[in-house]
Amino acid sequence: MKIIITGATGFIGSALTKKLLERGDEVVALTRNALKAQQILGDRVTVAEWDGKTAAGWGEHADGADAIVNLAGESIAAGRWTEAQKKRIIDSRLNAGRAVVEAITQAKTKPKVLVQASGIGFYGNSIDDQTVDESSPIGSGFLAEVSKQWEPVVADVENMGMRLVLLRTGVVLGNGGGALSKMLLPFKLFAGGHMGDGKQWFPWIHLDDQINAILHLIDHEDLSGPFNLCAPNPVRMKEFAKTLGRVIKRPSWMPAPAFMLKLVLGEMAEEALLSGQRAAPKALRDSGFTFAYPELQPALEDLLT
């Protein structure tokens, strides 16, 4: 299969590229820096430069491709959510989506499927023990607003006869990047603990399950629509911190106070760190996907021991 990936040098994109190459697929990586991307991804990957806004320079690759996986977008954890930063977060996603739609529109032979990144923040924040799945309505807050604008920008591909898969991804746990590497440092310094009161839900997924779920959704031609990419057993932040400490044999005794996180990070702390979703991957499980790491402790042991 020929797979085009935006965001191929990122945490999830590079792992996906590696897995696709292992199974013999052809990968085209779209990047702003072709030389750097080639060094990261290796000679087996076709690298095409793009501006993140249009199909210029890479659109011809969409013609006859089997799938496009659009993972491009400014990290929500790149910095404090100033109005300028929030605009960058939204614009980067909308521009990338429009560029993909432009390339698909121009392609004589349309790709079979577009796998479009989104976020579990679509649902806002769960209230108490309320579980959200793909049938739940959109929530409120900045992250929900991002998804509200992000997902529809690519909806036109369905009118072109393509499958559209939306990845509402939780917190991806893996080595070499992502949230886990940032969480580990205070624990290694014997100063680890949960954030805020620790009661917020933490929808997590092992990187291997994230990648295998994407492949599952690419390969099964009967699957479309939104899919929650999170483990079937979410935990509260306090339990996550205790489990992380237990796995790496460090105490979990020094919580980060909510007021301090809000002081340093503002709105980002309130939505991304002190709130969460008790999300269930109902559509993914109903599709026949089996999680390798449905429980948190085995997932962390695989990554950290």
DRENFI-295290 format. One record per residue (C-alpha): residue in one letter; x, y, z. Coordinates in Angstrom, 3 decimals, decimal comma. Layout:
<sites>
+------+----------+----------+----------+
| type |        x |        y |        z |
+------+----------+----------+----------+
|    A |        X |        Y |        Z |
...
+------+----------+----------+----------+
</sites>
This chain:
<sites>
+------+----------+----------+----------+
| type |        x |        y |        z |
+------+----------+----------+----------+
|    M |    0,000 |    0,000 |    0,000 |
|    K |    1,039 |    3,588 |   -0,605 |
|    I |    0,452 |    5,714 |    2,502 |
|    I |    0,956 |    9,482 |    2,733 |
|    I |    1,621 |   10,817 |    6,236 |
|    T |    1,628 |   14,406 |    7,428 |
|    G |    3,434 |   14,859 |   10,727 |
|    A |    5,569 |   11,813 |    9,911 |
|    T |    8,549 |   12,979 |   11,982 |
|    G |    6,457 |   13,497 |   15,121 |
|    F |    6,052 |   11,148 |   18,066 |
|    I |    3,145 |    9,169 |   16,597 |
|    G |    4,040 |    9,732 |   12,947 |
|    S |    7,554 |    8,319 |   13,211 |
|    A |    6,291 |    5,202 |   15,022 |
|    L |    3,593 |    4,735 |   12,389 |
|    T |    6,127 |    5,163 |    9,575 |
|    K |    8,376 |    2,514 |   11,107 |
|    K |    5,522 |    0,036 |   11,422 |
|    L |    4,346 |    0,623 |    7,854 |
|    L |    7,842 |    0,031 |    6,513 |
|    E |    8,135 |   -3,160 |    8,555 |
|    R |    5,072 |   -4,599 |    6,889 |
|    G |    6,218 |   -3,571 |    3,413 |
|    D |    4,154 |   -0,472 |    2,704 |
|    E |    5,371 |    2,513 |    0,693 |
|    V |    5,454 |    5,702 |    2,786 |
|    V |    5,419 |    9,291 |    1,548 |
|    A |    6,211 |   11,756 |    4,317 |
|    L |    5,177 |   15,393 |    4,009 |
|    T |    7,487 |   17,775 |    5,817 |
|    R |    8,653 |   21,376 |    5,975 |
|    N |   12,300 |   20,246 |    6,140 |
|    A |   13,029 |   17,464 |    3,670 |
|    L |   16,703 |   17,022 |    4,590 |
|    K |   15,988 |   16,653 |    8,306 |
|    A |   13,035 |   14,351 |    7,698 |
|    Q |   15,091 |   12,073 |    5,441 |
|    Q |   17,733 |   11,778 |    8,157 |
|    I |   15,103 |   10,895 |   10,754 |
|    L |   12,996 |    8,521 |    8,665 |
|    G |   15,652 |    6,897 |    6,471 |
|    D |   16,123 |    6,317 |    2,770 |
|    R |   13,185 |    3,935 |    2,365 |
|    V |   10,734 |    6,819 |    2,885 |
|    T |    9,851 |    9,202 |    0,057 |
|    V |   10,030 |   12,718 |    1,481 |
|    A |    8,091 |   15,615 |   -0,041 |
|    E |    8,256 |   19,188 |    1,174 |
|    W |    5,042 |   21,085 |    1,829 |
|    D |    4,067 |   24,393 |    3,344 |
|    G |    1,368 |   22,974 |    5,610 |
|    K |   -1,246 |   25,053 |    3,808 |
|    T |   -1,580 |   23,858 |    0,208 |
|    A |   -1,055 |   20,860 |   -2,069 |
|    A |    1,854 |   22,589 |   -3,803 |
|    G |    4,874 |   20,314 |   -4,235 |
|    W |    3,243 |   17,082 |   -3,081 |
|    G |   -0,277 |   16,893 |   -4,470 |
|    E |    0,692 |   14,461 |   -7,234 |
|    H |    1,467 |   11,831 |   -4,577 |
|    A |   -2,231 |   11,738 |   -3,617 |
|    D |   -3,184 |   10,427 |   -7,057 |
|    G |   -3,629 |    6,684 |   -6,635 |
|    A |   -2,497 |    6,557 |   -3,003 |
|    D |   -4,203 |    4,001 |   -0,789 |
|    A |   -4,449 |    6,221 |    2,286 |
|    I |   -3,579 |    9,606 |    3,715 |
|    V |   -2,946 |    9,890 |    7,446 |
|    N |   -3,120 |   13,521 |    8,547 |
|    L |   -1,386 |   13,971 |   11,896 |
|    A |   -0,178 |   17,542 |   11,362 |
|    G |   -0,833 |   20,239 |   13,924 |
|    E |    0,823 |   22,470 |   16,512 |
|    S |    1,237 |   20,638 |   19,824 |
|    I |   -1,343 |   21,664 |   22,413 |
|    A |    1,445 |   21,448 |   24,994 |
|    A |    3,853 |   23,714 |   23,119 |
|    G |    3,319 |   26,607 |   25,501 |
|    R |    0,901 |   28,705 |   27,498 |
|    W |   -2,397 |   29,192 |   25,668 |
|    T |   -2,163 |   32,847 |   24,790 |
|    E |   -4,607 |   34,054 |   22,178 |
|    A |   -1,784 |   33,934 |   19,632 |
|    Q |   -0,883 |   30,358 |   20,595 |
|    K |   -4,502 |   29,221 |   20,442 |
|    K |   -4,733 |   30,677 |   16,962 |
|    R |   -1,590 |   28,758 |   15,930 |
|    I |   -3,060 |   25,530 |   17,298 |
|    I |   -6,296 |   25,929 |   15,368 |
|    D |   -4,817 |   27,390 |   12,182 |
|    S |   -2,178 |   24,662 |   11,867 |
|    R |   -4,900 |   22,002 |   11,926 |
|    L |   -7,313 |   23,761 |    9,612 |
|    N |   -4,579 |   24,630 |    7,106 |
|    A |   -3,272 |   21,060 |    7,020 |
|    G |   -6,772 |   19,678 |    6,570 |
|    R |   -7,531 |   22,073 |    3,724 |
|    A |   -4,248 |   21,180 |    2,018 |
|    V |   -5,127 |   17,484 |    2,170 |
|    V |   -8,597 |   18,119 |    0,760 |
|    E |   -7,050 |   20,221 |   -2,033 |
|    A |   -4,721 |   17,371 |   -3,002 |
|    I |   -7,550 |   14,836 |   -2,924 |
|    T |   -9,755 |   17,095 |   -5,046 |
|    Q |   -7,035 |   17,325 |   -7,680 |
|    A |   -6,294 |   13,589 |   -7,711 |
|    K |   -7,755 |   11,687 |  -10,674 |
|    T |   -7,710 |    8,442 |   -8,692 |
|    K |   -8,774 |    9,278 |   -5,158 |
|    P |   -7,134 |    7,666 |   -2,146 |
|    K |   -9,339 |    5,049 |   -0,499 |
|    V |   -9,307 |    6,530 |    2,989 |
|    L |   -8,348 |    9,653 |    4,897 |
|    V |   -7,363 |    9,015 |    8,502 |
|    Q |   -7,701 |   12,369 |   10,213 |
|    A |   -6,288 |   13,159 |   13,646 |
|    S |   -8,551 |   14,690 |   16,274 |
|    G |   -8,547 |   14,635 |   20,076 |
|    I |  -10,377 |   13,116 |   23,012 |
|    G |  -10,910 |   16,707 |   24,154 |
|    F |  -13,837 |   16,680 |   21,686 |
|    Y |  -16,043 |   15,628 |   24,620 |
|    G |  -15,017 |   18,387 |   27,001 |
|    N |  -14,539 |   17,084 |   30,535 |
|    S |  -16,410 |   14,153 |   32,044 |
|    I |  -18,631 |   14,898 |   34,990 |
|    D |  -17,975 |   12,550 |   37,930 |
|    D |  -18,120 |    8,967 |   36,590 |
|    Q |  -19,901 |    9,724 |   33,334 |
|    T |  -18,443 |    7,697 |   30,454 |
|    V |  -18,236 |    9,203 |   26,977 |
|    D |  -18,049 |    7,262 |   23,725 |
|    E |  -18,366 |    8,117 |   20,056 |
|    S |  -22,128 |    8,676 |   20,399 |
|    S |  -21,626 |   11,366 |   23,062 |
|    P |  -22,124 |   15,020 |   22,077 |
|    I |  -19,343 |   17,534 |   21,748 |
|    G |  -18,371 |   19,233 |   25,002 |
|    S |  -17,232 |   22,737 |   25,867 |
|    G |  -13,857 |   24,420 |   26,267 |
|    F |  -10,962 |   25,231 |   23,980 |
|    L |  -10,024 |   21,630 |   23,135 |
|    A |  -13,619 |   20,857 |   22,200 |
|    E |  -13,647 |   23,986 |   20,040 |
|    V |  -10,478 |   22,808 |   18,297 |
|    S |  -12,167 |   19,509 |   17,409 |
|    K |  -15,381 |   21,281 |   16,444 |
|    Q |  -13,473 |   23,207 |   13,780 |
|    W |  -10,891 |   20,521 |   12,965 |
|    E |  -13,055 |   17,530 |   12,097 |
|    P |  -15,464 |   19,198 |    9,602 |
|    V |  -12,655 |   20,765 |    7,555 |
|    V |  -12,057 |   17,403 |    5,844 |
|    A |  -15,673 |   16,252 |    5,643 |
|    D |  -15,890 |   16,915 |    1,892 |
|    V |  -13,772 |   13,856 |    1,119 |
|    E |  -16,799 |   11,672 |    1,853 |
|    N |  -18,615 |   13,403 |   -0,999 |
|    M |  -15,718 |   12,299 |   -3,229 |
|    G |  -16,391 |    8,649 |   -2,410 |
|    M |  -13,678 |    8,230 |    0,236 |
|    R |  -13,804 |    6,734 |    3,672 |
|    L |  -13,146 |    9,223 |    6,461 |
|    V |  -11,803 |    8,017 |    9,807 |
|    L |  -11,483 |   10,432 |   12,741 |
|    L |   -8,952 |    9,604 |   15,465 |
|    R |  -10,071 |   11,057 |   18,796 |
|    T |   -6,838 |   10,263 |   20,576 |
|    G |   -6,165 |   10,318 |   24,305 |
|    V |   -2,773 |   10,640 |   26,021 |
|    V |   -0,341 |    8,412 |   24,123 |
|    L |    2,222 |    6,707 |   26,354 |
|    G |    5,471 |    5,717 |   24,689 |
|    N |    9,234 |    6,064 |   24,770 |
|    G |   11,128 |    8,802 |   23,006 |
|    G |    8,607 |   11,592 |   23,376 |
|    G |    5,036 |   12,412 |   24,218 |
|    A |    3,555 |   13,021 |   27,659 |
|    L |    5,295 |   10,173 |   29,483 |
|    S |    8,806 |   11,561 |   29,059 |
|    K |    7,684 |   14,848 |   30,632 |
|    M |    5,929 |   13,109 |   33,517 |
|    L |    8,930 |   10,940 |   34,379 |
|    L |   11,381 |   13,679 |   35,356 |
|    P |    9,920 |   14,665 |   38,745 |
|    F |    9,538 |   10,992 |   39,679 |
|    K |   13,177 |   10,338 |   38,854 |
|    L |   14,049 |   13,245 |   41,153 |
|    F |   11,946 |   11,674 |   43,947 |
|    A |    9,449 |   14,527 |   43,660 |
|    G |    6,666 |   12,844 |   41,686 |
|    G |    2,964 |   12,985 |   42,333 |
|    H |   -0,413 |   13,651 |   40,789 |
|    M |   -1,560 |   16,975 |   39,386 |
|    G |   -4,213 |   18,928 |   41,245 |
|    D |   -6,523 |   16,829 |   43,414 |
|    G |   -5,862 |   13,766 |   41,256 |
|    K |   -9,561 |   13,060 |   40,719 |
|    Q |   -9,541 |   13,985 |   37,024 |
|    W |   -9,853 |   11,147 |   34,520 |
|    F |   -6,791 |   10,258 |   32,466 |
|    P |   -7,647 |    8,661 |   29,082 |
|    W |   -4,410 |    6,958 |   28,051 |
|    I |   -3,248 |    4,546 |   25,346 |
|    H |    0,009 |    2,642 |   24,790 |
|    L |    1,842 |    3,779 |   21,657 |
|    D |    1,763 |    0,241 |   20,234 |
|    D |   -2,029 |    0,146 |   20,518 |
|    Q |   -2,259 |    3,615 |   18,985 |
|    I |   -0,260 |    2,530 |   15,930 |
|    N |   -1,981 |   -0,838 |   15,578 |
|    A |   -5,380 |    0,856 |   15,835 |
|    I |   -4,473 |    3,228 |   12,994 |
|    L |   -3,369 |    0,278 |   10,842 |
|    H |   -6,582 |   -1,567 |   11,729 |
|    L |   -8,648 |    1,428 |   10,608 |
|    I |   -6,681 |    1,780 |    7,377 |
|    D |   -6,961 |   -1,894 |    6,493 |
|    H |  -10,650 |   -2,487 |    7,226 |
|    E |  -12,587 |   -0,951 |    4,364 |
|    D |  -15,908 |   -1,132 |    6,234 |
|    L |  -14,798 |    1,239 |    9,011 |
|    S |  -15,440 |    4,973 |    9,001 |
|    G |  -16,419 |    7,796 |   11,326 |
|    P |  -15,023 |    8,746 |   14,744 |
|    F |  -13,025 |    6,333 |   16,896 |
|    N |  -11,818 |    6,988 |   20,430 |
|    L |   -8,187 |    5,908 |   20,603 |
|    C |   -7,773 |    5,291 |   24,303 |
|    A |   -7,402 |    2,183 |   26,440 |
|    P |  -10,630 |    0,534 |   27,660 |
|    N |   -9,588 |    1,107 |   31,275 |
|    P |   -9,014 |    4,819 |   31,961 |
|    V |   -7,784 |    5,780 |   35,417 |
|    R |   -7,895 |    8,877 |   37,551 |
|    M |   -4,749 |   10,987 |   37,677 |
|    K |   -3,987 |    9,963 |   41,260 |
|    E |   -4,030 |    6,278 |   40,293 |
|    F |   -1,868 |    6,973 |   37,251 |
|    A |    0,762 |    8,717 |   39,390 |
|    K |    0,775 |    5,933 |   41,982 |
|    T |    1,112 |    3,278 |   39,303 |
|    L |    3,916 |    5,155 |   37,557 |
|    G |    5,806 |    5,502 |   40,843 |
|    R |    5,325 |    1,828 |   41,648 |
|    V |    6,608 |    0,702 |   38,236 |
|    I |    9,797 |    2,784 |   38,376 |
|    K |   10,211 |    2,268 |   42,146 |
|    R |    9,857 |    5,921 |   43,078 |
|    P |    7,495 |    7,552 |   45,563 |
|    S |    4,395 |    9,405 |   44,462 |
|    W |    4,043 |   11,826 |   47,317 |
|    M |    4,387 |   15,374 |   46,022 |
|    P |    1,291 |   16,519 |   44,109 |
|    A |    1,544 |   19,588 |   41,897 |
|    P |   -0,960 |   22,081 |   43,344 |
|    A |   -3,697 |   23,210 |   40,991 |
|    F |   -3,141 |   26,882 |   41,762 |
|    M |    0,536 |   26,601 |   40,833 |
|    L |   -0,203 |   24,873 |   37,538 |
|    K |   -2,805 |   27,508 |   36,708 |
|    L |   -0,372 |   30,274 |   37,616 |
|    V |    2,312 |   28,899 |   35,317 |
|    L |    0,227 |   27,492 |   32,461 |
|    G |   -3,106 |   29,294 |   32,721 |
|    E |   -5,994 |   27,868 |   30,682 |
|    M |   -3,883 |   24,982 |   29,404 |
|    A |   -3,493 |   23,669 |   32,952 |
|    E |   -7,231 |   23,837 |   33,580 |
|    E |   -8,195 |   21,876 |   30,470 |
|    A |   -5,217 |   19,668 |   29,633 |
|    L |   -3,854 |   18,787 |   33,084 |
|    L |   -6,525 |   19,326 |   35,748 |
|    S |   -9,474 |   17,972 |   33,764 |
|    G |  -10,060 |   14,846 |   31,724 |
|    Q |  -12,480 |   12,436 |   30,127 |
|    R |  -13,644 |    9,006 |   31,178 |
|    A |  -13,606 |    7,931 |   27,557 |
|    A |  -14,422 |    4,496 |   26,189 |
|    P |  -13,170 |    3,110 |   22,828 |
|    K |  -16,561 |    1,595 |   22,013 |
|    A |  -16,404 |    1,903 |   18,219 |
|    L |  -12,868 |    0,516 |   18,095 |
|    R |  -13,715 |   -2,515 |   20,229 |
|    D |  -16,939 |   -3,105 |   18,303 |
|    S |  -14,833 |   -3,195 |   15,114 |
|    G |  -12,936 |   -6,221 |   16,409 |
|    F |   -9,761 |   -4,460 |   17,540 |
|    T |   -7,943 |   -6,118 |   20,454 |
|    F |   -5,807 |   -4,007 |   22,780 |
|    A |   -2,381 |   -5,378 |   23,654 |
|    Y |   -2,325 |   -3,142 |   26,740 |
|    P |   -5,828 |   -2,630 |   28,169 |
|    E |   -4,495 |   -2,126 |   31,728 |
|    L |   -2,180 |    0,659 |   32,872 |
|    Q |    0,438 |   -1,175 |   34,942 |
|    P |    1,415 |   -3,709 |   32,244 |
|    A |    1,578 |   -0,854 |   29,743 |
|    L |    3,965 |    1,144 |   31,917 |
|    E |    6,020 |   -1,963 |   32,747 |
|    D |    6,471 |   -2,630 |   29,038 |
|    L |    7,679 |    0,914 |   28,459 |
|    L |    9,774 |    1,486 |   31,581 |
|    T |   11,232 |   -1,822 |   32,765 |
+------+----------+----------+----------+
</sites>
